[in-house]
Amino acid sequence: MLLDVQLDARPDLASARALELTGAGVAGLFTFEGPHDVFLSLAAAAGVVETDLMTNVAIAMPRSPMHLANAAYDLQLMSKGRFRLGLGSQVKPHIEKRYGATWSPPAARMREIVLAVKAILGSWQDGTPLHFEGEFTRHTLMPPTFVPGPNPYGVPPVLLGALGPVMTRTAAEVADGLLVMPFHSHRHFRERTLPAVDEGLGRAGRTRAGFAILPQAIVAMGRTDAELAAASAGVRGLLAFYGSTPAYVPVLEVEGWADVQPELNRLSKQGDVAAMFELVSDEMLETLAVRGTPEECAAEIRRRFDDVAERVCAYFPGYDVPLDQLGDLATALR
């Protein structure tokens, strides 16, 4: 199994950080749509490393599929065929209040965005007339001036991030792969995610062959008690944040912890972070995340995903992972 990690650097520092991470032995780098542009750091890294690059995820609903297609085409070119476009939907308050964009039913909208991006990229690649008309977006004009021509490295894969069954089915129907939301448990992945994948593939007349499933794991990793304590604190904070979100109740529900979500939500509105942390028990941490030495974390990740995935995206929230331990994790996963 291959290891992908977050390129956790702003664009002007991304090249140096990419060299550090790939030097440690990771197989791929991804960016998260946070305080900096999701594409620019990958563009900086593409010129200095020869490893897989991915947005994980680019928030799609505020963007035009044409913008997404242009960025994906150019990053595929710059990386010499090692780019994957990972898309996500975000929740309504962020779409309307942070991005100032229009909200619409997310699964239906994301379905169209994926199909539109693939139609645009396919038109450029094959020279076929662009004609995509949907409920939310339409693309029927493509003068030769704006056609970049076939990409010498082929069309980049388009992946879709999902947690719930509707979005997961949508990903399996129309995308090239699924980015499994990092907030999940082994039981939720097996009992909810994989059946939804199979249902979506069945609707589209597809099989798992050729459809990439990319699990994401929240990891608390260290070799000493102090390192594990610091890592666990960082992971506890992320789990508390995710757990406070109403959309993520199904994950807690599967494990019998649904009653924790309203309390986490209440505390988050009060800004009582310490109390939120206390609600995330050790059992929750070890169920919803992975904790241990690099070798122990690798064994647990492989136990959860080895039969369905060829690579995993690992998150190390709120703490710094020594590069040698990152290398040890990558080696153990292989």
MIPA-934033 format. One line per field, with one value per residue (C-alpha): chain; z, x negated, y; residue number from 1. Coordinates in pm, whole numbers. Layout:
ch = [A, ...]
z = [Z, ...]
x = [X, ...]
y = [Y, ...]
i = [NUM, ...]
This chain:
ch = [A, A, A, A, A, A, A, A, A, A, A, A, A, A, A, A, A, A, A, A, A, A, A, A, A, A, A, A, A, A, A, A, A, A, A, A, A, A, A, A, A, A, A, A, A, A, A, A, A, A, A, A, A, A, A, A, A, A, A, A, A, A, A, A, A, A, A, A, A, A, A, A, A, A, A, A, A, A, A, A, A, A, A, A, A, A, A, A, A, A, A, A, A, A, A, A, A, A, A, A, A, A, A, A, A, A, A, A, A, A, A, A, A, A, A, A, A, A, A, A, A, A, A, A, A, A, A, A, A, A, A, A, A, A, A, A, A, A, A, A, A, A, A, A, A, A, A, A, A, A, A, A, A, A, A, A, A, A, A, A, A, A, A, A, A, A, A, A, A, A, A, A, A, A, A, A, A, A, A, A, A, A, A, A, A, A, A, A, A, A, A, A, A, A, A, A, A, A, A, A, A, A, A, A, A, A, A, A, A, A, A, A, A, A, A, A, A, A, A, A, A, A, A, A, A, A, A, A, A, A, A, A, A, A, A, A, A, A, A, A, A, A, A, A, A, A, A, A, A, A, A, A, A, A, A, A, A, A, A, A, A, A, A, A, A, A, A, A, A, A, A, A, A, A, A, A, A, A, A, A, A, A, A, A, A, A, A, A, A, A, A, A, A, A, A, A, A, A, A, A, A, A, A, A, A, A, A, A, A, A, A, A, A, A, A, A, A, A, A, A, A, A, A, A, A, A, A, A, A, A, A, A, A, A]
z = [0, -95, 135, 41, 282, 289, 130, 436, 313, 159, -212, -169, 58, -116, -331, -35, 169, -122, -148, 226, 216, -97, 36, 334, 97, 56, -275, -319, -201, -169, -84, 126, 58, 366, 411, 72, -285, -336, -676, -642, -400, -631, -924, -724, -630, -981, -1102, -831, -741, -940, -730, -752, -684, -593, -467, -163, -208, -428, -330, -654, -604, -604, -913, -1279, -1426, -1692, -1425, -1275, -1613, -1695, -1364, -1394, -1752, -1664, -1351, -1547, -1796, -1531, -1336, -1651, -1595, -1216, -1121, -987, -947, -617, -574, -276, -202, 143, 360, 297, 538, 381, 25, 90, 362, 299, -79, -153, -396, -460, -274, -448, -376, -329, -477, -789, -829, -779, -1028, -1291, -1205, -1239, -1568, -1700, -1612, -1779, -2086, -2118, -2074, -2317, -2576, -2560, -2571, -2855, -3055, -3025, -3003, -2648, -2564, -2202, -2076, -1724, -1464, -1295, -1563, -1942, -2168, -2540, -2663, -2721, -2996, -3119, -2948, -2610, -2688, -2544, -2757, -2645, -2324, -2400, -2065, -2108, -1922, -1543, -1323, -1149, -796, -565, -186, 0, 336, 310, 94, -169, -244, -226, -481, -698, -690, -790, -1076, -1242, -1098, -1154, -784, -431, -164, 157, 412, 690, 967, 965, 1144, 1016, 1073, 893, 599, 569, 650, 486, 241, 48, -7, -140, -373, -509, -554, -747, -964, -1034, -1144, -1391, -1512, -1372, -1145, -887, -1147, -1263, -988, -729, -361, -165, 210, 433, 786, 1076, 1242, 1592, 1556, 1776, 1933, 2283, 2537, 2491, 2112, 2134, 2386, 2159, 1855, 2040, 2151, 1792, 1668, 1952, 1842, 1484, 1591, 1819, 1531, 1292, 1557, 1622, 1261, 1208, 868, 1032, 1279, 1080, 1164, 1536, 1505, 1367, 1675, 1923, 1993, 1821, 2148, 2161, 1850, 1988, 2294, 2081, 1864, 2166, 2310, 1976, 1963, 2313, 2216, 2497, 2322, 2638, 2712, 2352, 2382, 2700, 2517, 2274, 2470, 2407, 2259, 2015, 1925, 1847, 1657, 1446, 1404, 1408, 1696, 1769, 1640, 1264, 1239, 1452, 1251, 924, 1047, 1147, 820, 624, 838, 756, 387, 231, 48, -123, -173, -318, -134, 168, 251, 604, 812, 1112, 1258, 1507, 1554, 1367, 1246, 1229, 874, 979, 1130, 815, 619, 859, 806, 428, 442, 671, 449, 144]
x = [0, -127, -123, 5, -40, 66, -163, -127, -304, -199, -279, -608, -742, -581, -879, -1111, -850, -766, -1131, -1141, -830, -919, -1270, -1115, -961, -597, -435, -204, -125, 217, 342, 643, 855, 760, 594, 419, 518, 555, 380, 81, -124, -86, -204, -512, -577, -522, -847, -1071, -940, -838, -554, -176, 11, 376, 624, 793, 1019, 1087, 1427, 1618, 1952, 1819, 1604, 1694, 1624, 1425, 1193, 1151, 1079, 817, 638, 649, 520, 227, 129, 143, -94, -328, -345, -392, -79, -88, 208, 551, 833, 1010, 1336, 1563, 1887, 1859, 2158, 2418, 2291, 1945, 2077, 2309, 2130, 1759, 1751, 2051, 2179, 2517, 2622, 2806, 2865, 2504, 2507, 2697, 2473, 2152, 2268, 2303, 1973, 1785, 1956, 1899, 1528, 1487, 1679, 1455, 1134, 1263, 1347, 996, 842, 1048, 1136, 1508, 1751, 1822, 2187, 2284, 2621, 2736, 2965, 2692, 2431, 2403, 2098, 2168, 1913, 1549, 1383, 1045, 868, 949, 870, 534, 537, 471, 276, -35, 8, 375, 682, 631, 860, 1146, 1220, 1504, 1495, 1792, 1919, 2295, 2457, 2602, 2273, 2085, 2323, 2278, 1901, 1926, 2161, 1970, 1621, 1296, 1257, 1381, 1201, 1335, 1398, 1132, 1394, 1515, 1472, 1387, 1749, 1890, 1655, 1758, 2129, 2214, 1947, 1866, 2231, 2303, 2003, 2128, 2480, 2349, 2124, 2415, 2637, 2370, 2298, 1947, 1736, 1469, 1204, 1074, 1256, 1013, 1108, 877, 933, 820, 695, 651, 329, 187, -169, -478, -746, -756, -484, -534, -506, -192, -37, -99, 30, 339, 420, 405, 622, 870, 919, 997, 1234, 1417, 1452, 1582, 1806, 1976, 2095, 2454, 2370, 2129, 2376, 2405, 2045, 2107, 2444, 2291, 2070, 2349, 2222, 2490, 2579, 2230, 2287, 2546, 2329, 2019, 2219, 2344, 1994, 1853, 2099, 1988, 1622, 1554, 1277, 1148, 1486, 1513, 1178, 1293, 1592, 1363, 1275, 976, 1215, 1348, 996, 880, 1201, 1224, 849, 532, 284, -57, -409, -466, -466, -151, 27, -71, 59, 393, 429, 359, 609, 878, 813, 562, 823, 991, 725, 378, 296, 406, 411, 286, 360, 150, 358, 218, -128, -456, -563, -940, -1042, -1210, -884, -698, -949, -903, -525, -567, -806, -581, -280, -468]
y = [0, 346, 649, 994, 1285, 1648, 1906, 2127, 2440, 2769, 2807, 2995, 2719, 2423, 2324, 2281, 2098, 1868, 1770, 1691, 1476, 1282, 1237, 1059, 806, 905, 813, 1110, 1461, 1621, 1966, 2059, 2365, 2564, 2904, 2892, 2809, 2436, 2431, 2666, 2455, 2156, 2368, 2462, 2098, 1964, 2117, 1971, 1624, 1320, 1190, 1175, 1499, 1549, 1805, 1656, 1828, 2128, 2268, 2240, 2412, 2771, 2702, 2668, 2323, 2511, 2654, 2309, 2154, 2418, 2371, 1992, 1998, 2225, 2033, 1709, 1872, 2015, 1687, 1477, 1274, 1238, 1458, 1358, 1608, 1543, 1735, 1794, 1973, 2143, 2230, 2498, 2770, 2763, 2770, 3062, 3260, 3192, 3151, 3373, 3111, 2952, 2638, 2356, 1984, 1870, 1520, 1627, 1931, 1734, 1473, 1743, 1906, 1578, 1498, 1852, 1851, 1513, 1636, 1942, 1743, 1480, 1744, 1885, 1540, 1392, 1701, 1632, 1926, 2034, 1993, 1952, 2073, 2006, 2153, 2356, 2415, 2414, 2421, 2448, 2701, 2613, 2823, 2692, 2983, 2830, 2467, 2353, 2038, 1681, 1650, 1441, 1268, 1187, 1304, 1330, 1119, 1299, 1175, 1271, 1297, 1152, 1031, 972, 705, 942, 1119, 788, 633, 941, 906, 542, 627, 911, 965, 778, 714, 779, 980, 831, 1103, 1074, 1088, 729, 400, 55, -48, 256, 197, -168, -140, 193, 308, -9, -112, 239, 210, -121, 18, 319, 106, -127, 161, 269, -84, -66, -286, -207, -286, 48, 239, 374, 371, 600, 569, 851, 792, 1031, 919, 976, 849, 852, 636, 783, 849, 1223, 1198, 987, 1225, 1523, 1336, 1215, 1570, 1692, 1408, 1454, 1813, 1717, 1440, 1682, 1928, 1664, 1512, 1846, 1861, 1737, 1588, 1343, 1194, 866, 775, 820, 647, 328, 304, 391, 743, 951, 1126, 1281, 1495, 1740, 1804, 1860, 2095, 2289, 2320, 2430, 2718, 2818, 2792, 2544, 2352, 2184, 2031, 1912, 1736, 1561, 1413, 1230, 917, 692, 434, 692, 800, 448, 366, 681, 728, 517, 543, 392, 362, 386, 8, -27, 241, 73, -264, -111, 80, -236, -429, -177, -117, -357, -564, -267, 2, 40, 362, 563, 935, 999, 1309, 1414, 1699, 1947, 1798, 1761, 1417, 1357, 1278, 955, 831, 929, 722, 430, 445, 451, 156, -47, 15, -113]
i = [1, 2, 3, 4, 5, 6, 7, 8, 9, 10, 11, 12, 13, 14, 15, 16, 17, 18, 19, 20, 21, 22, 23, 24, 25, 26, 27, 28, 29, 30, 31, 32, 33, 34, 35, 36, 37, 38, 39, 40, 41, 42, 43, 44, 45, 46, 47, 48, 49, 50, 51, 52, 53, 54, 55, 56, 57, 58, 59, 60, 61, 62, 63, 64, 65, 66, 67, 68, 69, 70, 71, 72, 73, 74, 75, 76, 77, 78, 79, 80, 81, 82, 83, 84, 85, 86, 87, 88, 89, 90, 91, 92, 93, 94, 95, 96, 97, 98, 99, 100, 101, 102, 103, 104, 105, 106, 107, 108, 109, 110, 111, 112, 113, 114, 115, 116, 117, 118, 119, 120, 121, 122, 123, 124, 125, 126, 127, 128, 129, 130, 131, 132, 133, 134, 135, 136, 137, 138, 139, 140, 141, 142, 143, 144, 145, 146, 147, 148, 149, 150, 151, 152, 153, 154, 155, 156, 157, 158, 159, 160, 161, 162, 163, 164, 165, 166, 167, 168, 169, 170, 171, 172, 173, 174, 175, 176, 177, 178, 179, 180, 181, 182, 183, 184, 185, 186, 187, 188, 189, 190, 191, 192, 193, 194, 195, 196, 197, 198, 199, 200, 201, 202, 203, 204, 205, 206, 207, 208, 209, 210, 211, 212, 213, 214, 215, 216, 217, 218, 219, 220, 221, 222, 223, 224, 225, 226, 227, 228, 229, 230, 231, 232, 233, 234, 235, 236, 237, 238, 239, 240, 241, 242, 243, 244, 245, 246, 247, 248, 249, 250, 251, 252, 253, 254, 255, 256, 257, 258, 259, 260, 261, 262, 263, 264, 265, 266, 267, 268, 269, 270, 271, 272, 273, 274, 275, 276, 277, 278, 279, 280, 281, 282, 283, 284, 285, 286, 287, 288, 289, 290, 291, 292, 293, 294, 295, 296, 297, 298, 299, 300, 301, 302, 303, 304, 305, 306, 307, 308, 309, 310, 311, 312, 313, 314, 315, 316, 317, 318, 319, 320, 321, 322, 323, 324, 325, 326, 327, 328, 329, 330, 331, 332, 333, 334]
